[in-house]
């Protein structure tokens, strides 16, 4: 049951972030849920491999490389999915920041109950 709630919250977070950030577009809540799942899947697979390969650079940049990899995963999902579109790198950066803030807020709200 909590997995379904997490998936729905991720979809809601993607929908809110796409509404807030200029240059991003999601076609509906179902597309937002799919985009959230694909972003999570991309970060867990391709992103994980890239983080391992760039580990020394990640240490030198104090974690900035992990953030750039997350932005690249958002752009990857935007390219492979038709209902989710990010217009460029800057929009993806802002989208990643807004998405992280929204997920942090949701996490704080869910830990209180």
One Martini backbone bead per residue (centre of mass of N, CA, C, O) as a GRO file, in nm:
protein
  113
    1UNK     BB    1   0.057   0.064  -0.020
    2UNK     BB    2   0.307   0.256   0.001
    3UNK     BB    3   0.393   0.231  -0.296
    4UNK     BB    4   0.145   0.368  -0.417
    5UNK     BB    5   0.181   0.636  -0.269
    6UNK     BB    6   0.465   0.699  -0.380
    7UNK     BB    7   0.382   0.707  -0.677
    8UNK     BB    8   0.166   0.931  -0.651
    9UNK     BB    9   0.361   1.144  -0.529
   10UNK     BB   10   0.554   1.152  -0.769
   11UNK     BB   11   0.343   1.241  -0.974
   12UNK     BB   12   0.268   1.502  -0.824
   13UNK     BB   13   0.553   1.625  -0.827
   14UNK     BB   14   0.582   1.635  -1.135
   15UNK     BB   15   0.331   1.808  -1.191
   16UNK     BB   16   0.414   2.053  -1.021
   17UNK     BB   17   0.690   2.106  -1.150
   18UNK     BB   18   0.576   2.144  -1.441
   19UNK     BB   19   0.400   2.390  -1.362
   20UNK     BB   20   0.635   2.578  -1.250
   21UNK     BB   21   0.829   2.510  -1.481
   22UNK     BB   22   0.969   2.641  -1.739
   23UNK     BB   23   0.985   2.408  -2.014
   24UNK     BB   24   0.765   2.218  -1.897
   25UNK     BB   25   0.576   1.907  -1.978
   26UNK     BB   26   0.256   1.755  -1.899
   27UNK     BB   27  -0.032   1.573  -2.009
   28UNK     BB   28  -0.074   1.426  -1.721
   29UNK     BB   29  -0.103   1.229  -1.448
   30UNK     BB   30  -0.017   0.966  -1.584
   31UNK     BB   31   0.241   1.086  -1.709
   32UNK     BB   32   0.364   1.166  -1.434
   33UNK     BB   33   0.387   0.881  -1.322
   34UNK     BB   34   0.565   0.766  -1.547
   35UNK     BB   35   0.791   0.973  -1.520
   36UNK     BB   36   0.862   0.907  -1.226
   37UNK     BB   37   0.934   0.611  -1.277
   38UNK     BB   38   1.155   0.663  -1.495
   39UNK     BB   39   1.339   0.839  -1.323
   40UNK     BB   40   1.388   0.627  -1.105
   41UNK     BB   41   1.495   0.405  -1.296
   42UNK     BB   42   1.729   0.567  -1.420
   43UNK     BB   43   1.872   0.626  -1.146
   44UNK     BB   44   1.901   0.312  -1.066
   45UNK     BB   45   2.073   0.245  -1.323
   46UNK     BB   46   2.232   0.450  -1.500
   47UNK     BB   47   2.300   0.643  -1.264
   48UNK     BB   48   2.459   0.437  -1.096
   49UNK     BB   49   2.680   0.381  -1.303
   50UNK     BB   50   2.774   0.678  -1.329
   51UNK     BB   51   2.848   0.715  -1.028
   52UNK     BB   52   3.072   0.505  -1.025
   53UNK     BB   53   3.247   0.627  -1.260
   54UNK     BB   54   3.234   0.935  -1.103
   55UNK     BB   55   3.342   0.928  -0.808
   56UNK     BB   56   3.596   1.112  -0.803
   57UNK     BB   57   3.446   1.362  -0.918
   58UNK     BB   58   3.235   1.375  -0.691
   59UNK     BB   59   3.435   1.443  -0.468
   60UNK     BB   60   3.554   1.706  -0.596
   61UNK     BB   61   3.240   1.834  -0.628
   62UNK     BB   62   3.056   1.763  -0.380
   63UNK     BB   63   2.806   1.616  -0.560
   64UNK     BB   64   2.746   1.755  -0.839
   65UNK     BB   65   2.750   1.506  -1.028
   66UNK     BB   66   2.485   1.378  -0.925
   67UNK     BB   67   2.306   1.609  -1.018
   68UNK     BB   68   2.377   1.593  -1.320
   69UNK     BB   69   2.275   1.303  -1.354
   70UNK     BB   70   1.981   1.368  -1.283
   71UNK     BB   71   1.940   1.564  -1.517
   72UNK     BB   72   2.004   1.355  -1.741
   73UNK     BB   73   1.764   1.167  -1.667
   74UNK     BB   74   1.545   1.370  -1.736
   75UNK     BB   75   1.628   1.401  -2.034
   76UNK     BB   76   1.593   1.104  -2.108
   77UNK     BB   77   1.289   1.085  -2.044
   78UNK     BB   78   1.208   1.312  -2.239
   79UNK     BB   79   1.309   1.150  -2.500
   80UNK     BB   80   1.133   0.866  -2.445
   81UNK     BB   81   0.881   1.046  -2.377
   82UNK     BB   82   0.574   1.189  -2.487
   83UNK     BB   83   0.428   1.322  -2.206
   84UNK     BB   84   0.730   1.441  -2.158
   85UNK     BB   85   0.880   1.778  -2.140
   86UNK     BB   86   1.211   1.918  -2.191
   87UNK     BB   87   1.373   2.193  -2.338
   88UNK     BB   88   1.636   2.187  -2.138
   89UNK     BB   89   1.891   2.209  -1.920
   90UNK     BB   90   1.783   2.439  -1.740
   91UNK     BB   91   1.503   2.315  -1.697
   92UNK     BB   92   1.615   2.054  -1.566
   93UNK     BB   93   1.749   2.186  -1.325
   94UNK     BB   94   1.497   2.322  -1.207
   95UNK     BB   95   1.329   2.064  -1.192
   96UNK     BB   96   1.515   1.911  -0.993
   97UNK     BB   97   1.493   2.111  -0.761
   98UNK     BB   98   1.184   2.117  -0.731
   99UNK     BB   99   1.148   1.812  -0.695
  100UNK     BB  100   1.321   1.788  -0.437
  101UNK     BB  101   1.151   1.981  -0.264
  102UNK     BB  102   0.882   1.832  -0.287
  103UNK     BB  103   0.985   1.558  -0.175
  104UNK     BB  104   1.068   1.678   0.098
  105UNK     BB  105   0.789   1.771   0.185
  106UNK     BB  106   0.650   1.495   0.164
  107UNK     BB  107   0.841   1.355   0.366
  108UNK     BB  108   0.770   1.540   0.608
  109UNK     BB  109   0.462   1.479   0.609
  110UNK     BB  110   0.482   1.159   0.632
  111UNK     BB  111   0.650   1.155   0.912
  112UNK     BB  112   0.419   1.283   1.100
  113UNK     BB  113   0.203   1.026   1.077
   0.00000   0.00000   0.00000
